[in-house]
Amino acid sequence: MHHSWIARCVRLLCVPLGALALGYAGHASPASADDVIKIGAPLPITGPLAPEAVKQQQGYNLWAEQANKAGGISVGGKNYKVEIVYTDYQSNTPRAVQATEQLITQNNVNFMFAPFGSGAAKAASTVSEKYKVPTLAATASSVQVYDQNYKYLFGTFTPNDTLTTPLTKMVKEKVPEVKKIAILARNDLFPLAIAQEMEKSAKTAGFEVVYFEKYAIGTLDHSAALSAIKGLSPEWIFVTGYTNDLLQIRKQMADQQMKAKVVSMIAGPAYQEFIDALGKGAENVSSAAWWHPAEQYDGKDIFGSTANFVKLFKAKYNAEPDYAHASAALCGALFQVAIEKAGSLDRDKVRDALASLDVVTFFGPVRFGANGQINSLDPPVFQIQSGKPVVLFPQAIKQGDLKIGVE
């Protein structure tokens, strides 16, 4: 039953980039049917994580379009077009694992993009490892994803503590009167891991953690948790979850007239949808992310500079890119760099090229640790001010200072 379901999904949702490749033949000799590099991309195209899937897809498609426009990927003097094979796993992790197996064994993809988020990426990595298929994870930050001693999994998000530690340092320095923090976390691998890192970072910095609770995936009513937090009067409220969770929680905080000197949320505020949906309710909410369009890197990848990536993205999608779009595009660009470096489509050679990468990209410097997780970036801390994200850290790309008070 599962196999027929997945086969149907693959037929319905494969979005090969053939249309994007049209008209690019002038840049290279016309590719024969075999001269294609196929990358499998299982995504939660339907279900609660659908907004995240759109971001991944936009990032992957932008990269593939740029690669094909430039004549494709050069492998030992021969040019290959890029085709991305999408499958919908309906925001269901076991289906993400089945979809990965299907893409490798039946769609015969050369390489893989991991499913969305830390939980699904970890689960599916057992399959790509079994078949020795190099896999790039665009949205898996939790160290638990990379603790299996796998050789074929690489991820472009730094560990979670690289987001929480700069945030606690900043609050301690700028708002010394903040003593108590309340933490509310979605009970899911990444949101829970980031909340646990925040608890550690907060305790290390001398804050008192007065509340730490988890809410179940799919929770719509957070009023009991919020009134418990309100009763403790913390000066800092820290909430984790995905965009839809955080929108609901922020609206329910407003309903209960909750105020705090600092309110931080991960991962919604990096997304324009969060700001648009909340309006004034987004003001002064702080967050951290792995990338921000304000960064200024001069990359050696197909996008080149950060500014050029932002310009191409805006031209195609009429919107500002966020870290999820950028990381997906980066994963495509890194496959391209590694394949060209290896001069081969041999999976082991491409795997070794990925493992030894040391390259500046539009996203920042990329080097992978021995566990496959990137270890070469300082993720930015930012805050929504006057309806726009303003970078507060690192110093090199700072745009403003932390504003106090969220109502």
RODO-2510 file (C-alpha; in nm, 4 decimals, decimal comma):
residues 407
     n   res          X          Y          Z
     1     m     0,0000     0,0000     0,0000
     2     h     0,2798     0,2363     0,0931
     3     h     0,4680     0,1693    -0,2282
     4     s     0,1698     0,2351    -0,4517
     5     w     0,0938     0,5495    -0,2511
     6     i     0,4488     0,6755    -0,2920
     7     a     0,4589     0,5862    -0,6598
     8     r     0,1399     0,7879    -0,7052
     9     c     0,2919     1,0784    -0,5139
    10     v     0,6053     1,0656    -0,7213
    11     r     0,3992     1,0693    -1,0410
    12     l     0,1849     1,3572    -0,9164
    13     l     0,4490     1,5656    -0,7487
    14     c     0,7704     1,5160    -0,9372
    15     v     0,8498     1,8600    -1,0619
    16     p     1,1406     1,8073    -1,2988
    17     l     1,3051     2,1255    -1,4091
    18     g     1,2744     2,0478    -1,7774
    19     a     1,0773     2,3661    -1,8320
    20     l     1,3530     2,5636    -1,6674
    21     a     1,6138     2,4057    -1,8917
    22     l     1,4434     2,5181    -2,2121
    23     g     1,6232     2,7852    -2,4026
    24     y     1,9531     2,7270    -2,2274
    25     a     2,0944     2,4976    -2,4941
    26     g     2,2767     2,7934    -2,6453
    27     h     2,5146     2,7823    -2,3507
    28     a     2,6150     2,4214    -2,4040
    29     s     2,5767     2,1326    -2,6400
    30     p     2,2172     2,0050    -2,6166
    31     a     2,2056     1,7413    -2,3460
    32     s     2,0886     1,3930    -2,4351
    33     a     1,8396     1,2201    -2,2063
    34     d     2,1264     1,0565    -2,0173
    35     d     2,3145     1,3793    -1,9527
    36     v     2,1116     1,4648    -1,6448
    37     i     2,2026     1,4760    -1,2770
    38     k     1,8971     1,3809    -1,0727
    39     i     1,8636     1,4917    -0,7116
    40     g     1,5854     1,3486    -0,4963
    41     a     1,3930     1,5929    -0,2775
    42     p     1,1362     1,4483    -0,0358
    43     l     0,9321     1,7394     0,1059
    44     p     0,6231     1,7939     0,3272
    45     i     0,4315     1,9510     0,0378
    46     t     0,1006     1,8886     0,2181
    47     g     0,0226     1,8781     0,5906
    48     p     0,1207     2,1201     0,8687
    49     l     0,4785     2,1666     0,7439
    50     a     0,3694     2,2693     0,3923
    51     p     0,4893     2,6334     0,4350
    52     e     0,8396     2,5023     0,5045
    53     a     0,8293     2,2799     0,1939
    54     v     0,7527     2,5784    -0,0294
    55     k     1,0697     2,7495     0,0955
    56     q     1,2874     2,4466     0,0264
    57     q     1,1382     2,4059    -0,3187
    58     q     1,1920     2,7708    -0,4069
    59     g     1,5567     2,7515    -0,2997
    60     y     1,6248     2,4263    -0,4869
    61     n     1,4475     2,5507    -0,8017
    62     l     1,6338     2,8809    -0,8059
    63     w     1,9664     2,6963    -0,7891
    64     a     1,8684     2,4442    -1,0598
    65     e     1,7502     2,7242    -1,2855
    66     q     2,0798     2,9129    -1,2433
    67     a     2,2856     2,5969    -1,2975
    68     n     2,0938     2,5038    -1,6140
    69     k     2,1026     2,8617    -1,7429
    70     a     2,4817     2,8497    -1,7222
    71     g     2,4886     2,5286    -1,9283
    72     g     2,4547     2,2773    -1,6470
    73     i     2,7208     2,1138    -1,4306
    74     s     3,0533     2,0346    -1,5916
    75     v     3,1763     1,6828    -1,5126
    76     g     3,5065     1,5883    -1,6695
    77     g     3,4476     1,8068    -1,9767
    78     k     3,0855     1,7011    -2,0252
    79     n     2,7879     1,9168    -1,9266
    80     y     2,4932     1,7753    -1,7343
    81     k     2,1568     1,9384    -1,6770
    82     v     2,0067     1,9311    -1,3281
    83     e     1,6703     1,7748    -1,2533
    84     i     1,5111     1,7738    -0,9090
    85     v     1,2685     1,4912    -0,8354
    86     y     1,0169     1,5923    -0,5677
    87     t     0,7991     1,3661    -0,3523
    88     d     0,5357     1,4703    -0,1001
    89     y     0,5665     1,2855     0,2303
    90     q     0,2680     1,4744     0,3774
    91     s     0,4519     1,6036     0,6887
    92     n     0,4796     1,2422     0,8098
    93     t     0,8283     1,1230     0,9097
    94     p     0,7835     0,7479     0,8362
    95     r     0,6638     0,8449     0,4873
    96     a     0,9736     1,0642     0,4452
    97     v     1,1834     0,7513     0,5046
    98     q     0,9821     0,5504     0,2489
    99     a     1,0000     0,8360    -0,0026
   100     t     1,3799     0,8467     0,0332
   101     e     1,4044     0,4730    -0,0391
   102     q     1,1720     0,5118    -0,3396
   103     l     1,3718     0,8018    -0,4869
   104     i     1,6980     0,6074    -0,4592
   105     t     1,5815     0,2626    -0,5700
   106     q     1,3062     0,3444    -0,8224
   107     n     1,3685     0,6978    -0,9455
   108     n     1,7436     0,6262    -0,9559
   109     v     1,8481     0,9699    -0,8321
   110     n     2,2223     1,0401    -0,8187
   111     f     2,2157     1,2361    -0,4937
   112     m     1,9694     1,3396    -0,2220
   113     f     1,8420     1,6470    -0,0436
   114     a     1,7274     1,5436     0,3067
   115     p     1,3642     1,5896     0,4139
   116     f     1,2698     1,9022     0,6136
   117     g     1,3773     1,9444     0,9762
   118     s     1,6007     1,7525     1,2116
   119     g     1,3650     1,4653     1,2963
   120     a     1,2838     1,3598     0,9399
   121     a     1,6421     1,4217     0,8202
   122     k     1,7801     1,1900     1,0881
   123     a     1,5227     0,9186     1,0163
   124     a     1,5789     0,9274     0,6382
   125     s     1,9587     0,9408     0,6659
   126     t     1,9641     0,5696     0,7585
   127     v     1,8339     0,4957     0,4072
   128     s     2,0775     0,7187     0,2166
   129     e     2,3618     0,5823     0,4299
   130     k     2,2610     0,2240     0,3478
   131     y     2,2767     0,3015    -0,0270
   132     k     2,5842     0,5290     0,0110
   133     v     2,4105     0,8285    -0,1458
   134     p     2,5617     1,1692    -0,0564
   135     t     2,2877     1,3742     0,1098
   136     l     2,2716     1,7435     0,1967
   137     a     2,0362     1,8530     0,4750
   138     a     1,9276     2,2166     0,4396
   139     t     1,7292     2,2419     0,7639
   140     a     1,8755     2,0013     1,0217
   141     s     2,0611     2,1759     1,3053
   142     s     2,0285     1,9414     1,6033
   143     v     2,3549     1,7678     1,6898
   144     q     2,1552     1,4463     1,7441
   145     v     2,1117     1,4249     1,3658
   146     y     2,4868     1,3897     1,3180
   147     d     2,5778     1,1559     1,6058
   148     q     2,5466     0,8308     1,4098
   149     n     2,8965     0,8385     1,2612
   150     y     2,7461     0,8474     0,9122
   151     k     2,9695     0,9233     0,6144
   152     y     2,7132     1,0405     0,3553
   153     l     2,5117     1,3025     0,5465
   154     f     2,6117     1,6718     0,5484
   155     g     2,4172     1,9660     0,6917
   156     t     2,4328     2,3420     0,6343
   157     f     2,2955     2,4595     0,9734
   158     t     2,5364     2,5065     1,2655
   159     p     2,4453     2,3424     1,6012
   160     n     2,1557     2,4889     1,7992
   161     d     2,3700     2,6409     2,0742
   162     t     2,5222     2,8793     1,8174
   163     l     2,1788     3,0496     1,8153
   164     t     2,1013     3,0531     2,1883
   165     t     2,4400     3,1525     2,3353
   166     p     2,4718     3,4898     2,1544
   167     l     2,1096     3,5666     2,2506
   168     t     2,1674     3,5061     2,6238
   169     k     2,4911     3,7064     2,6182
   170     m     2,3132     3,9978     2,4527
   171     v     2,0163     4,0018     2,6950
   172     k     2,2462     3,9746     2,9986
   173     e     2,4546     4,2675     2,8757
   174     k     2,1759     4,4965     2,7437
   175     v     1,8950     4,4178     2,9913
   176     p     2,0648     4,3303     3,3227
   177     e     1,7308     4,3556     3,5081
   178     v     1,6110     4,0363     3,3332
   179     k     1,6445     3,7555     3,5886
   180     k     1,3718     3,5000     3,5074
   181     i     1,3076     3,3178     3,1804
   182     a     1,0127     3,0951     3,0833
   183     i     1,0599     2,8415     2,8011
   184     l     0,7788     2,6808     2,5989
   185     a     0,8769     2,4272     2,3308
   186     r     0,7123     2,2262     2,0558
   187     n     0,7754     1,8581     2,1405
   188     d     0,9629     1,7826     1,8185
   189     l     1,3323     1,7180     1,7574
   190     f     1,4545     2,0642     1,6482
   191     p     1,2216     2,2898     1,8540
   192     l     1,2815     2,0835     2,1675
   193     a     1,6576     2,0678     2,1113
   194     i     1,6795     2,4456     2,0693
   195     a     1,4723     2,4955     2,3864
   196     q     1,7059     2,2628     2,5770
   197     e     2,0052     2,4564     2,4446
   198     m     1,8387     2,7790     2,5578
   199     e     1,7863     2,6319     2,9042
   200     k     2,1590     2,5440     2,9188
   201     s     2,2693     2,8823     2,7790
   202     a     2,0375     3,0682     3,0205
   203     k     2,1582     2,8784     3,3282
   204     t     2,5212     2,9252     3,2254
   205     a     2,4578     3,3010     3,1944
   206     g     2,2979     3,3116     3,5415
   207     f     1,9279     3,3396     3,4495
   208     e     1,6660     3,1556     3,6549
   209     v     1,4588     2,9178     3,4387
   210     v     1,1188     2,9442     3,6131
   211     y     0,9226     2,7417     3,3556
   212     f     1,0069     2,4773     3,0957
   213     e     0,7227     2,2887     2,9319
   214     k     0,6591     2,1075     2,6035
   215     y     0,3459     2,1280     2,3907
   216     a     0,2361     1,8447     2,1616
   217     i     0,2647     1,8723     1,7823
   218     g    -0,0722     1,9959     1,6545
   219     t    -0,1661     2,1860     1,9743
   220     l    -0,3977     2,4776     1,8877
   221     d    -0,4909     2,6053     2,2342
   222     h    -0,1931     2,7217     2,4419
   223     s    -0,3949     2,9212     2,6977
   224     a    -0,3211     2,6956     2,9993
   225     a     0,0568     2,7092     2,9422
   226     l     0,0455     3,0835     2,8803
   227     s    -0,1534     3,1612     3,1941
   228     a     0,0916     2,9488     3,3969
   229     i     0,3781     3,1535     3,2491
   230     k     0,1948     3,4812     3,3139
   231     g     0,1537     3,3836     3,6796
   232     l     0,5328     3,3505     3,7169
   233     s     0,6019     3,7025     3,5765
   234     p     0,9204     3,6168     3,3849
   235     e     1,0983     3,9117     3,2233
   236     w     1,1950     3,6904     2,9277
   237     i     0,9630     3,4508     2,7421
   238     f     1,1292     3,2105     2,4955
   239     v     0,9120     2,9968     2,2632
   240     t     1,0089     2,7416     1,9990
   241     g     0,8062     2,5877     1,7162
   242     y     0,7344     2,6298     1,3484
   243     t     0,5622     2,9291     1,1897
   244     n     0,1998     2,8225     1,2507
   245     d     0,2684     2,7323     1,6163
   246     l     0,4364     3,0632     1,6906
   247     l     0,1637     3,2688     1,5222
   248     q    -0,0992     3,1005     1,7409
   249     i     0,1057     3,1419     2,0581
   250     r     0,1831     3,5083     1,9920
   251     k    -0,1858     3,5835     1,9238
   252     q    -0,2921     3,3976     2,2403
   253     m    -0,0299     3,5915     2,4424
   254     a    -0,1913     3,9133     2,3176
   255     d    -0,5373     3,7794     2,4142
   256     q    -0,4075     3,7261     2,7683
   257     q    -0,2412     4,0716     2,7660
   258     m     0,0969     3,9194     2,8439
   259     k     0,3943     4,1554     2,8525
   260     a     0,7657     4,0937     2,8953
   261     k     1,0876     4,2878     2,8568
   262     v     1,2105     4,0275     2,6072
   263     v     1,0135     3,7808     2,3925
   264     s     1,2184     3,5511     2,1682
   265     m     1,0777     3,2975     1,9229
   266     i     1,2492     3,0437     1,7005
   267     a     1,1944     2,9846     1,4104
   268     g     0,9022     3,1991     1,2857
   269     p     1,0222     3,5631     1,3012
   270     a     1,2761     3,5056     1,0237
   271     y     0,9854     3,4571     0,7842
   272     q     0,7962     3,7454     0,6239
   273     e     0,4706     3,5497     0,6772
   274     f     0,5200     3,5849     1,0546
   275     i     0,5519     3,9648     1,0314
   276     d     0,2634     3,9953     0,7845
   277     a     0,0286     3,7798     0,9930
   278     l     0,1005     3,9544     1,3250
   279     g     0,1484     4,3163     1,2225
   280     k     0,2161     4,5122     1,5436
   281     g     0,2202     4,1855     1,7392
   282     a     0,5568     4,1040     1,5804
   283     e     0,7212     4,4248     1,7096
   284     n     1,0355     4,3705     1,9182
   285     v     1,0128     3,9895     1,9005
   286     s     1,3738     3,8698     1,8863
   287     s     1,5083     3,5576     1,7236
   288     a     1,8128     3,3964     1,5721
   289     a     1,8600     3,2289     1,2361
   290     w     2,1341     3,0714     1,0297
   291     w     2,1480     3,3354     0,7589
   292     h     2,0173     3,6819     0,6844
   293     p     1,9983     3,8771     0,3561
   294     a     2,1946     4,1605     0,5220
   295     e     2,5079     3,9449     0,5144
   296     q     2,7776     4,0374     0,2636
   297     y     2,9820     3,7447     0,1405
   298     d     3,1645     3,7187    -0,1879
   299     g     3,1021     3,3573    -0,2820
   300     k     3,2836     3,1202    -0,5145
   301     d     2,9597     2,9309    -0,5879
   302     i     2,7162     2,9842    -0,8767
   303     f     2,5392     3,2687    -0,6921
   304     g     2,8564     3,4621    -0,6125
   305     s     2,7720     3,7408    -0,3689
   306     t     2,4981     3,7393    -0,1049
   307     a     2,3523     4,0471    -0,2793
   308     n     2,3343     3,8615    -0,6125
   309     f     2,1514     3,5676    -0,4515
   310     v     1,9017     3,8088    -0,2924
   311     k     1,8537     3,9906    -0,6250
   312     l     1,7923     3,6654    -0,8204
   313     f     1,5530     3,5395    -0,5541
   314     k     1,3533     3,8636    -0,5508
   315     a     1,3361     3,8685    -0,9308
   316     k     1,1982     3,5129    -0,9408
   317     y     0,9658     3,5102    -0,6373
   318     n     0,8964     3,8795    -0,5725
   319     a     0,9898     3,8356    -0,2044
   320     e     1,2874     3,8670     0,0282
   321     p     1,4638     3,5321     0,0911
   322     d     1,4976     3,3961     0,4443
   323     y     1,7448     3,1438     0,5845
   324     a     1,5358     2,8424     0,4763
   325     h     1,5290     2,9545     0,1114
   326     a     1,9000     3,0372     0,1243
   327     s     2,0070     2,7100     0,2836
   328     a     1,8166     2,5063     0,0226
   329     a     1,9789     2,7036    -0,2611
   330     l     2,3138     2,6581    -0,0864
   331     c     2,2702     2,2780    -0,0804
   332     g     2,2282     2,2754    -0,4582
   333     a     2,5261     2,5080    -0,5038
   334     l     2,7421     2,2843    -0,2795
   335     f     2,6522     1,9725    -0,4787
   336     q     2,7571     2,1632    -0,7906
   337     v     3,0911     2,2701    -0,6357
   338     a     3,1585     1,9166    -0,5058
   339     i     3,0644     1,7414    -0,8339
   340     e     3,2848     1,9776    -1,0356
   341     k     3,5674     1,9359    -0,7836
   342     a     3,5354     1,5559    -0,7995
   343     g     3,5151     1,5697    -1,1817
   344     s     3,2867     1,2696    -1,1515
   345     l     2,9357     1,1533    -1,0649
   346     d     3,0835     0,8663    -0,8641
   347     r     2,9040     0,8907    -0,5291
   348     d     3,2108     0,8159    -0,3187
   349     k     3,4198     1,0768    -0,5002
   350     v     3,1463     1,3385    -0,4573
   351     r     3,1127     1,2401    -0,0915
   352     d     3,4879     1,2928    -0,0397
   353     a     3,4709     1,6289    -0,2205
   354     l     3,1907     1,7413     0,0145
   355     a     3,3837     1,6241     0,3211
   356     s     3,6898     1,8265     0,2205
   357     l     3,5099     2,1465     0,1089
   358     d     3,6534     2,4737     0,2357
   359     v     3,4772     2,7379     0,0314
   360     v     3,3226     3,0813     0,0760
   361     t     2,9665     3,0911    -0,0592
   362     f     2,6900     3,3527    -0,0741
   363     f     2,5712     3,1939     0,2563
   364     g     2,9106     3,2333     0,4249
   365     p     3,2173     3,0122     0,4668
   366     v     3,1416     2,6394     0,4388
   367     r     3,3426     2,3668     0,6075
   368     f     3,1938     2,0484     0,7470
   369     g     3,3058     1,8953     1,0766
   370     a     3,4020     1,5291     1,1023
   371     n     3,0353     1,4520     1,1861
   372     g     2,9132     1,6170     0,8632
   373     q     2,7646     1,9285     1,0261
   374     i     2,8835     2,2733     0,9156
   375     n     3,1120     2,4374     1,1714
   376     s     3,2227     2,7559     0,9961
   377     l     2,9470     3,0152     1,0580
   378     d     2,8288     3,2752     1,3144
   379     p     2,4483     3,2747     1,2798
   380     p     2,2845     3,6176     1,3145
   381     v     2,0604     3,7320     1,6023
   382     f     1,7881     3,9753     1,4919
   383     q     1,4739     4,1511     1,6116
   384     i     1,1576     4,2691     1,4369
   385     q     1,1693     4,6510     1,4521
   386     s     0,9171     4,8700     1,2644
   387     g     0,7982     4,5635     1,0732
   388     k     1,1453     4,4625     0,9513
   389     p     1,4106     4,2188     1,0755
   390     v     1,7136     4,4130     1,2072
   391     v     2,0420     4,2254     1,2639
   392     l     2,1880     4,2709     1,6155
   393     f     2,4785     4,0208     1,5933
   394     p     2,7456     3,9444     1,4671
   395     q     2,9226     4,2792     1,4725
   396     a     3,0305     4,2543     1,1066
   397     i     2,6700     4,2784     0,9810
   398     k     2,5033     4,4563     1,2768
   399     q     2,2194     4,6933     1,1789
   400     g     2,0825     4,8040     1,5179
   401     d     2,0513     4,7446     1,8943
   402     l     1,8140     4,5321     2,1013
   403     k     1,4895     4,7154     2,1845
   404     i     1,3255     4,6368     2,5173
   405     g     0,9589     4,5553     2,5793
   406     v     0,6983     4,3406     2,4042
   407     e     0,3278     4,4004     2,4662
***
